Amino acid sequence: MQPTPTTTFNDTETVIECQHLWKIFGDRADAAMQAVQSQGLSKNEVRDRYNCVVGVQDASFSVGEGEVFCIMGLSGSGKSTLIRHVNRLIEPTFGKVLIEGQDINQLGAADLRSLRSTKIGMVFQNMALMPHRTVRDNVAYALEVRGMVRDERYVVANKAIRTVELEGWEECYPDELSGGMQQRVGLARAIAADPHILLMDEPFSALDPLIRRQLQDQFLHLAAEMKKTTLFITHDLDEAIRIGDRIAIMKDGALVQIGTPEEIVTEPSDEYVADFVAGISKLQLVTAQKVMQSIAVYEKTTGALDAERCPKARLDDNLDTLVNMSIDTDHPIIVVKGKEFAGVVTKRTLLRGIQGKTVQYEDTTN
């Protein structure tokens, strides 16, 4: 198999790339993989013929510099299995994982340890904090393993603790902290190590909704400030939409769609994705660019624009902004790109946008 091209975030340099990644669990995994390649066996056929389980099937994607890439799926979809290939906690049955262009499956033991300790930070649902160590010593642990002297690593750890707003808790032990605070310690530990890549496997899923949202806000702030390339696993589409620059949706070990939150919501690739996004509010996600008609279509069907009286919006204004603009006017909204008119949003196209229908729907059904 030859790797297929994959797009990256805003055309930035690729940091993580998976090429046709497969993971089959079982004693006859290699034979099952050969049968998949030669005969095109399905997941169920692999189970029935070889008593093997397909955990990941033919996953290809890339993550750009500074991107937050969310992998979303239900329990058993393969998302946690997939992320564990990125730091080689799991060996693939077939395919490649490249970190900054380097095939990590070719690394020896020493180089792999170096990759994990210097380039990749991990934040999982179970923080695995060491109960006999204080918050500061937990946060500084990776630096201690690297051989950094105590005073220096404490300076770095204290800065990370302040970053996650746990100042004053440095000398406390994990059992003295709430669940949300323990998650912050885990995040601080990853930040203190200053990795290029963060792997986050459902880090907030066990928390109460309010605490979860607070930590999401804090993570979003840190992600924007520190520009870490992040692979974020979640089973919650609302969380994926809120956090991700792009989202990959998994089902039965396969990636069924990759796109921006707006693309996932407005252009679901199949019924499975459509069912997921059916209850998602479009107001904060969908932009004027998605729901605007061309001026030519508008004038052909409605008549000439009275541009002086029309409110003006930008391409990236969301539906919520457009609704507020349209409330006080009977005129359509003109969408502006630079000094040029790019399109028109009518009340009809705006309402269709709220329903999840885009301009393509309007232009073909008027």
C-alpha positions as CSV (number, residue, x, y, z in Angstrom):
1,M,0.0,0.0,0.0
2,Q,1.2,3.5,-0.8
3,P,0.4,6.3,1.7
4,T,-2.3,8.7,0.6
5,P,-1.7,12.5,0.9
6,T,-3.2,14.0,4.0
7,T,-4.0,17.7,4.6
8,T,-2.6,19.6,7.6
9,F,-3.8,22.4,9.8
10,N,-3.6,25.7,7.9
11,D,-0.8,24.3,5.8
12,T,1.5,24.2,8.7
13,E,4.4,21.8,9.0
14,T,3.3,18.2,9.8
15,V,4.2,17.1,13.3
16,I,2.3,13.8,13.6
17,E,1.4,11.6,10.7
18,C,-0.2,8.1,10.6
19,Q,-0.1,6.2,7.3
20,H,-2.5,3.3,6.7
21,L,-2.3,2.2,10.4
22,W,-3.8,-1.1,11.3
23,K,-3.9,-2.9,14.7
24,I,-5.2,-6.4,14.9
25,F,-5.2,-8.1,18.3
26,G,-4.8,-11.9,18.5
27,D,-2.4,-14.8,18.1
28,R,-2.9,-14.9,14.4
29,A,-2.8,-11.1,13.8
30,D,-0.1,-11.3,11.0
31,A,-2.1,-13.9,9.1
32,A,-5.2,-11.9,9.5
33,M,-3.5,-8.8,8.2
34,Q,-2.3,-10.7,5.1
35,A,-5.8,-11.9,4.5
36,V,-7.2,-8.3,4.9
37,Q,-4.7,-7.1,2.3
38,S,-5.2,-9.9,-0.2
39,Q,-8.9,-10.7,0.3
40,G,-10.4,-7.5,1.7
41,L,-11.8,-9.2,4.8
42,S,-14.2,-7.2,7.0
43,K,-13.8,-6.8,10.7
44,N,-16.4,-9.5,11.4
45,E,-14.7,-11.9,8.9
46,V,-11.4,-11.4,10.7
47,R,-13.0,-12.3,14.0
48,D,-14.7,-15.3,12.6
49,R,-11.9,-16.8,10.5
50,Y,-8.9,-15.9,12.7
51,N,-10.3,-15.2,16.1
52,C,-8.7,-11.8,16.0
53,V,-10.1,-8.3,16.9
54,V,-9.5,-5.3,14.6
55,G,-8.7,-2.4,16.8
56,V,-7.7,0.2,14.2
57,Q,-8.2,-0.2,10.5
58,D,-6.4,1.7,7.8
59,A,-6.2,5.0,9.7
60,S,-4.4,7.8,7.9
61,F,-4.3,11.4,9.2
62,S,-1.8,14.2,9.9
63,V,-1.6,16.8,12.6
64,G,0.0,20.2,11.9
65,E,2.2,22.4,14.1
66,G,0.2,23.9,17.0
67,E,-3.1,22.1,16.0
68,V,-5.5,20.6,18.4
69,F,-6.7,17.5,16.6
70,C,-9.6,15.7,18.3
71,I,-10.4,12.0,17.7
72,M,-14.0,11.4,18.8
73,G,-15.9,8.1,19.0
74,L,-18.0,5.9,21.2
75,S,-16.5,3.3,23.6
76,G,-14.9,0.6,21.6
77,S,-14.4,2.7,18.5
78,G,-10.6,2.4,18.7
79,K,-9.7,6.0,19.6
80,S,-7.6,5.1,22.7
81,T,-5.9,2.3,20.8
82,L,-5.0,4.7,18.0
83,I,-3.5,7.4,20.3
84,R,-1.3,4.8,22.0
85,H,0.4,4.1,18.7
86,V,1.7,7.7,18.6
87,N,4.1,7.2,21.5
88,R,4.5,3.5,20.6
89,L,2.8,2.1,23.7
90,I,1.2,-0.2,21.1
91,E,3.0,-1.6,18.1
92,P,1.1,-1.5,14.8
93,T,0.3,-4.6,12.9
94,F,0.8,-2.6,9.7
95,G,1.4,1.0,8.8
96,K,3.6,3.8,10.0
97,V,3.6,6.5,12.6
98,L,5.8,9.5,11.9
99,I,6.8,12.1,14.4
100,E,8.4,15.1,12.7
101,G,9.1,12.9,9.7
102,Q,10.7,10.1,11.7
103,D,9.3,6.6,11.7
104,I,9.1,5.9,15.4
105,N,8.7,2.1,14.8
106,Q,12.4,2.2,13.7
107,L,13.6,3.7,16.9
108,G,15.7,1.6,19.3
109,A,14.9,1.5,23.0
110,A,17.1,4.4,24.0
111,D,15.8,6.7,21.3
112,L,12.2,5.7,22.1
113,R,12.7,6.6,25.8
114,S,14.1,10.0,24.7
115,L,11.1,10.6,22.4
116,R,8.7,9.9,25.2
117,S,10.5,11.9,27.8
118,T,11.4,15.0,25.8
119,K,9.0,15.3,22.8
120,I,5.7,13.8,24.0
121,G,3.7,14.6,27.1
122,M,0.7,12.4,28.2
123,V,-2.4,13.4,30.0
124,F,-4.9,10.6,30.6
125,Q,-8.2,10.2,32.5
126,N,-6.3,8.4,35.3
127,M,-3.6,10.8,36.2
128,A,-1.6,8.1,38.0
129,L,-0.2,10.7,40.5
130,M,2.2,9.2,43.0
131,P,0.5,9.4,46.3
132,H,3.7,9.7,48.4
133,R,4.8,12.8,46.4
134,T,3.6,16.3,46.9
135,V,2.0,18.3,44.0
136,R,5.4,19.9,43.3
137,D,7.3,16.6,43.2
138,N,4.6,15.0,41.0
139,V,4.9,17.9,38.6
140,A,8.7,17.8,38.6
141,Y,9.0,14.1,38.2
142,A,9.9,14.0,34.5
143,L,12.5,16.7,35.1
144,E,13.9,14.6,37.9
145,V,14.2,11.6,35.6
146,R,16.1,13.7,33.2
147,G,18.6,14.5,35.9
148,M,17.8,18.2,36.5
149,V,18.9,19.4,39.9
150,R,16.2,20.0,42.5
151,D,16.3,23.8,42.7
152,E,16.0,24.1,38.9
153,R,13.2,21.6,38.5
154,Y,11.3,23.2,41.3
155,V,11.5,26.6,39.5
156,V,10.0,24.9,36.4
157,A,7.4,23.0,38.4
158,N,6.3,26.1,40.3
159,K,5.8,27.9,37.0
160,A,3.7,25.1,35.6
161,I,1.6,24.9,38.9
162,R,0.9,28.6,38.5
163,T,-0.1,28.1,34.9
164,V,-2.9,25.7,35.9
165,E,-3.9,27.9,38.9
166,L,-2.8,25.6,41.7
167,E,-0.5,28.1,43.4
168,G,-0.6,27.5,47.2
169,W,-1.1,23.7,46.8
170,E,2.5,22.8,46.1
171,E,3.1,21.0,49.4
172,C,-0.2,19.0,49.4
173,Y,-0.6,15.4,48.4
174,P,-2.9,14.0,45.8
175,D,-5.4,12.6,48.3
176,E,-5.9,16.2,49.6
177,L,-7.1,17.4,46.2
178,S,-10.4,17.2,44.3
179,G,-10.7,15.3,41.1
180,G,-10.5,18.5,39.0
181,M,-7.4,19.6,40.9
182,Q,-5.7,16.2,40.3
183,Q,-6.4,16.6,36.6
184,R,-4.7,20.0,36.8
185,V,-1.7,18.4,38.4
186,G,-1.5,16.0,35.5
187,L,-1.7,18.8,33.0
188,A,1.0,20.7,34.9
189,R,3.2,17.7,34.9
190,A,2.9,17.5,31.1
191,I,3.5,21.2,30.7
192,A,6.6,21.2,33.0
193,A,8.3,18.6,30.7
194,D,7.8,21.1,27.9
195,P,7.0,18.5,25.2
196,H,6.4,19.4,21.6
197,I,3.4,17.1,21.5
198,L,0.6,16.5,24.0
199,L,-1.4,13.3,24.0
200,M,-4.7,13.7,26.0
201,D,-6.9,10.6,26.3
202,E,-10.3,11.7,27.8
203,P,-8.6,13.8,30.5
204,F,-11.8,15.5,31.7
205,S,-14.5,12.8,31.1
206,A,-14.7,11.7,34.7
207,L,-15.4,15.2,36.1
208,D,-18.6,17.0,37.0
209,P,-19.9,19.1,34.1
210,L,-19.0,22.5,35.6
211,I,-15.5,21.5,36.6
212,R,-15.1,19.9,33.2
213,R,-16.0,23.1,31.4
214,Q,-13.7,25.1,33.5
215,L,-10.8,22.8,32.7
216,Q,-11.8,22.9,29.0
217,D,-11.6,26.7,29.2
218,Q,-8.2,26.5,30.9
219,F,-6.9,24.0,28.3
220,L,-8.1,26.2,25.5
221,H,-6.2,29.2,27.0
222,L,-3.1,27.1,27.4
223,A,-3.3,25.7,23.9
224,A,-3.5,29.1,22.4
225,E,-0.7,30.4,24.6
226,M,1.7,27.5,24.3
227,K,0.9,26.3,20.8
228,K,1.4,22.7,21.6
229,T,0.5,20.2,18.9
230,T,-2.2,18.2,20.6
231,L,-4.0,14.9,20.0
232,F,-7.1,15.0,22.1
233,I,-9.3,11.9,22.6
234,T,-13.0,12.2,23.7
235,H,-16.3,10.5,23.4
236,D,-18.1,13.8,23.7
237,L,-18.9,15.6,20.5
238,D,-19.6,18.9,22.3
239,E,-16.2,18.7,23.8
240,A,-14.6,17.9,20.5
241,I,-16.3,20.8,18.8
242,R,-15.4,23.2,21.5
243,I,-11.7,22.2,21.7
244,G,-10.7,20.9,18.3
245,D,-9.3,22.8,15.3
246,R,-10.2,19.6,13.4
247,I,-12.1,16.5,14.4
248,A,-11.7,12.9,13.3
249,I,-14.8,10.7,14.0
250,M,-14.1,7.0,14.5
251,K,-16.4,4.0,14.2
252,D,-15.3,0.3,14.5
253,G,-11.6,1.2,14.3
254,A,-12.0,3.3,11.2
255,L,-11.9,7.1,10.6
256,V,-15.1,7.9,8.9
257,Q,-14.7,11.7,8.6
258,I,-12.1,14.3,9.3
259,G,-12.9,18.0,9.1
260,T,-13.3,21.3,11.0
261,P,-16.1,21.5,13.5
262,E,-18.1,23.5,11.0
263,E,-17.5,20.9,8.2
264,I,-18.5,18.0,10.5
265,V,-21.7,19.7,11.5
266,T,-22.8,21.0,8.1
267,E,-21.4,18.3,5.8
268,P,-21.7,14.9,7.6
269,S,-20.2,12.2,5.5
270,D,-22.8,9.6,6.3
271,E,-25.8,8.8,8.5
272,Y,-23.6,7.8,11.4
273,V,-22.0,11.2,11.6
274,A,-25.3,12.9,10.8
275,D,-26.9,11.2,13.8
276,F,-24.0,12.5,16.0
277,V,-24.4,16.1,15.0
278,A,-28.2,16.2,14.8
279,G,-28.6,17.8,18.2
280,I,-25.6,20.2,18.0
281,S,-26.4,23.9,17.9
282,K,-25.2,25.5,14.7
283,L,-25.3,29.1,16.0
284,Q,-21.7,29.3,17.2
285,L,-20.2,27.0,14.6
286,V,-21.6,27.8,11.2
287,T,-20.2,31.0,9.5
288,A,-21.6,33.4,6.9
289,Q,-19.4,31.9,4.3
290,K,-21.3,28.6,4.6
291,V,-24.9,30.0,4.3
292,M,-24.4,32.9,2.0
293,Q,-25.8,32.9,-1.6
294,S,-23.9,34.3,-4.5
295,I,-25.1,37.8,-5.4
296,A,-25.9,36.6,-8.9
297,V,-28.3,33.9,-7.6
298,Y,-29.9,36.4,-5.2
299,E,-30.5,39.1,-7.9
300,K,-31.7,36.5,-10.4
301,T,-34.4,35.2,-8.0
302,T,-35.2,38.3,-5.9
303,G,-34.0,41.5,-7.6
304,A,-31.3,44.1,-7.3
305,L,-29.7,44.6,-3.9
306,D,-30.1,47.9,-2.1
307,A,-26.6,47.8,-0.8
308,E,-26.8,51.0,1.1
309,R,-29.5,49.7,3.4
310,C,-28.1,46.2,3.8
311,P,-26.1,45.4,7.0
312,K,-22.6,44.1,6.4
313,A,-21.1,40.9,7.8
314,R,-17.7,39.2,7.5
315,L,-17.1,35.8,6.1
316,D,-16.3,34.4,9.5
317,D,-19.2,35.9,11.4
318,N,-21.3,33.1,12.9
319,L,-25.0,32.4,12.7
320,D,-25.6,34.0,16.2
321,T,-24.1,37.2,14.9
322,L,-26.1,37.1,11.7
323,V,-29.3,36.5,13.7
324,N,-28.7,39.6,15.8
325,M,-28.0,41.6,12.6
326,S,-31.1,40.4,10.9
327,I,-33.6,41.1,13.7
328,D,-33.8,44.8,13.1
329,T,-33.9,44.9,9.3
330,D,-36.0,43.6,6.5
331,H,-33.0,43.7,4.1
332,P,-30.6,40.8,3.5
333,I,-27.1,40.8,4.9
334,I,-24.3,41.4,2.5
335,V,-21.1,39.4,3.3
336,V,-18.0,41.3,2.7
337,K,-14.5,40.1,1.9
338,G,-12.0,42.9,2.1
339,K,-13.7,45.7,0.1
340,E,-15.6,43.3,-2.2
341,F,-19.1,41.9,-1.8
342,A,-18.8,38.1,-1.4
343,G,-22.4,37.0,-1.0
344,V,-25.8,37.5,0.5
345,V,-27.5,36.0,3.5
346,T,-31.3,36.2,3.5
347,K,-33.6,35.3,6.3
348,R,-34.4,32.1,4.5
349,T,-30.8,31.0,4.1
350,L,-30.1,32.0,7.7
351,L,-32.9,29.8,9.0
352,R,-31.8,27.0,6.7
353,G,-28.3,27.4,8.1
354,I,-29.7,27.1,11.7
355,Q,-31.3,23.9,10.5
356,G,-28.0,22.7,9.2
357,K,-28.7,23.3,5.5
358,T,-26.0,25.2,3.6
359,V,-25.9,27.5,0.5
360,Q,-25.6,24.5,-1.8
361,Y,-29.1,23.4,-0.6
362,E,-30.5,26.8,-1.2
363,D,-29.0,27.3,-4.6
364,T,-30.4,24.0,-5.9
365,T,-33.9,24.2,-4.4
366,N,-34.9,27.9,-5.0
